[in-house]
Amino acid sequence: GGMAYHFVIGNGHGIPDGALVPGSRWIAGLPSAAGDDLRQDRATISICLVGEFNRKPPTPAQLQTLDELLDYLTGKIGPYPVRLHREIENSHRDCPGKHFPVHAMRLAYPL
């Protein structure tokens, strides 16, 4: 079914740092396939930041692009809960990792 996410934000390895790549699911209006629960995937817009955030944090460019994308999506569809993989019911993942700035994200985008 192709890429599971609606959007990917590069880190400079394969995709330029901070570059936003819309996936075919976004373009075609298809549901996400990035979660562990298909019912939740239908109501999800999924975003992947490239990197292993248990080793090091996302780049400043990635975080800037993420913030701009979330602001854009909020403007288009209204307030929407922003959840991490590990916060989704039935998820067995620890994404996005211990070096992702969860506290800062929660200040900007509370659940």
N, C-alpha and C positions, 0 to 999 in steps of 0.2 A: 503493500500500500504506500510505499514512498516514505518520506521523512515524517516522523510522528508529530513534529511540532509545527505550529503556525509560523513562528519566527525563530531565527537563530541570530545571535549577536557574537561576532568573531572576536578573537583575542590576538590576532596577528599570526596565527599558525593555520594556514589554509584559507582563512578569511581575514581580511584586514582588521586590525584592532578597532573595535567599536562599530564596525560595519554591520548594518541590519540587513538580513536576507529574509524576505518573505518566502515562506514555503508554499508548496502547491496546495496544501490544505487550506491556507488562508485565501489564496487566489481563487480556489474552486468552492469555497464556502463549506468545506468538509469538517467534521468534528475532529478533535484531537485524538491521537492514539498514543499519547505519551504517559498516560496514567495507568493505574492498576485496576481501574473500575470503569467499564464502558459506559455505565449510567452517568458517572461524573464527567467523563470525557466529552459527552454531548454538550455539556454546558460550560466547557472550559476553553479558554484561549491559552494555548501553551507557548511558552517562550523558553528557549534554551540559550544559556550563556556558555560558550565553549570554554572549558577549563576544568581542572581538578581542584576544587576549592577546599579540600581537606589539606592540600599542600601549600597553596598560596591564594591570596584573594583575587577577585576579578580586577581587571585593569580599570583605571579611572575612566577610560574611554568607554568600556563596556557598561559601567554604571551610569554614565551620562546618557548613553543610548537607551538603556533600560528605562531610566527616568523619563526621557522624552517619549518613548513608546507608550509607557503607562499613562502619561499625561494625554497623549493623542487618543488612546483607546478610551480613557475616561471621558474625554470630550465627545467622542462618537457614540458611546453606548451608555454613558452615565457611570456612577460609582459601581465598582465591581470588586468583590473581595480578591485580594492578591494572596495566594497561598503557595507555600513551598511544597515540593514533593513530599517531604517528610510530614507535613501537616495535613495531608489528604487522607481521609479515612481509607483503611485497608492498604495503605502504601507500605512497602517493605524497603524503602530507600531512605538514605540519610541526606539526600540532596537538599540544598546545594553545597553542603560542607561547612566545616567549622570556621572557615575564614570568610564566609559570605557575611556582609554587614546587615544581619537580620534586624538589629535594633534600629538602625537608621532607616531601613525600609519600612518598618512598622510605624515609625514616626510620620513618614510621608504617606503611607498607605495602610492605615489601621484596618484590622479585620472587622 
